[in-house]
Amino acid sequence: KEYTRAMHHSIVTKETVAAQLITWHNLWFMLNLLTEMREAIKANTFPDWVRQFLKDFFPSAGPAPCAVCPPRWVKDALEVCGIPLDDLFDWSETAQELPDMPKDSAKNSKQ
């Protein structure tokens, strides 16, 4: 059964099952992510997969000029691995860093 983020949020302090549901969601996300990564490694397309994943995960970020960019630690870490990202996002000092989990940023900015 699928549960929305709104449902998780509304029951997290009211129902003991909430922690279990959130854990199941996180495990599903990680298992799916690792399966995709493994397939990309086997197909020798891992750098391309990483680049596409980041474009999908940070949809509001883009090439210059853009007001936002993924966290700069992402760029630094992937450069060490030999996966360049300079052409994907605006890394200039004027670009505001997005949070690590951008899908939660709308919720966080309202609090």
C-alpha positions in Angstrom: 0.0 0.0 0.0 1.2 3.5 -0.8 1.3 6.2 1.8 1.8 9.9 1.0 4.3 12.2 2.8 1.3 14.1 4.1 -0.1 11.0 5.7 3.3 10.2 7.3 3.5 13.7 8.6 0.0 13.6 10.1 0.5 10.3 11.9 4.1 10.5 13.0 3.3 11.7 16.5 -0.1 9.9 16.8 0.5 6.4 15.6 3.3 4.0 16.5 3.1 2.5 13.0 4.4 5.8 11.5 8.0 5.0 12.3 7.7 1.6 10.7 6.1 3.2 7.5 8.8 5.8 7.3 11.5 3.1 7.7 9.8 1.0 4.9 9.8 4.0 2.6 13.5 4.8 3.3 14.5 1.2 2.8 12.5 1.0 -0.5 14.2 4.2 -1.7 17.7 3.0 -0.8 17.2 -0.5 -2.3 15.8 1.0 -5.5 18.6 3.5 -5.7 21.3 0.9 -5.1 19.7 -1.4 -7.7 19.8 1.3 -10.3 23.4 2.1 -9.4 24.5 -1.5 -9.6 22.9 -1.8 -13.1 24.6 1.4 -14.3 28.0 0.1 -13.0 27.5 -3.3 -14.7 26.5 -1.5 -18.0 29.6 0.8 -17.6 27.3 3.9 -17.6 27.7 5.0 -14.0 28.9 8.6 -14.6 26.0 9.2 -17.0 23.5 7.6 -14.5 24.9 9.9 -11.7 24.5 13.0 -13.9 20.9 12.1 -14.9 20.0 11.2 -11.3 21.2 14.7 -10.1 19.2 16.4 -12.9 16.1 14.5 -11.8 16.7 15.0 -8.1 17.4 18.7 -8.3 14.9 19.7 -11.1 14.9 23.4 -10.2 18.7 23.7 -10.7 20.1 24.1 -14.1 23.0 25.6 -16.1 24.0 29.2 -15.8 22.3 31.5 -15.3 20.3 29.8 -12.6 19.3 31.1 -9.1 19.9 27.7 -7.4 22.3 24.8 -7.5 22.7 21.5 -5.7 24.8 21.5 -2.5 28.3 22.3 -3.5 29.7 19.3 -1.6 28.0 17.2 -4.3 30.1 18.8 -7.0 33.3 18.5 -4.9 32.7 14.8 -4.1 31.9 13.9 -7.7 34.9 15.8 -9.1 37.1 13.5 -6.9 35.4 10.5 -8.5 36.0 11.9 -12.0 32.4 12.8 -12.7 32.3 16.5 -13.9 29.1 18.5 -13.3 30.2 22.0 -14.5 28.0 21.9 -17.5 24.9 20.8 -15.6 24.4 23.4 -13.0 25.3 27.0 -12.2 27.9 26.7 -9.5 28.6 30.5 -9.3 28.7 32.2 -5.9 25.4 33.9 -6.7 23.5 30.6 -7.0 21.8 29.6 -3.8 22.5 26.0 -2.6 19.5 23.8 -2.4 19.0 21.5 0.6 20.3 17.9 0.4 16.7 16.7 0.1 15.1 19.3 -2.3 11.7 17.7 -2.3 11.4 18.7 1.4 12.5 22.3 0.8 9.0 23.6 0.2 7.8 22.2 3.5 10.9 23.6 5.3 10.5 27.1 3.9 7.0 27.4 5.2 8.0 26.7 8.8 
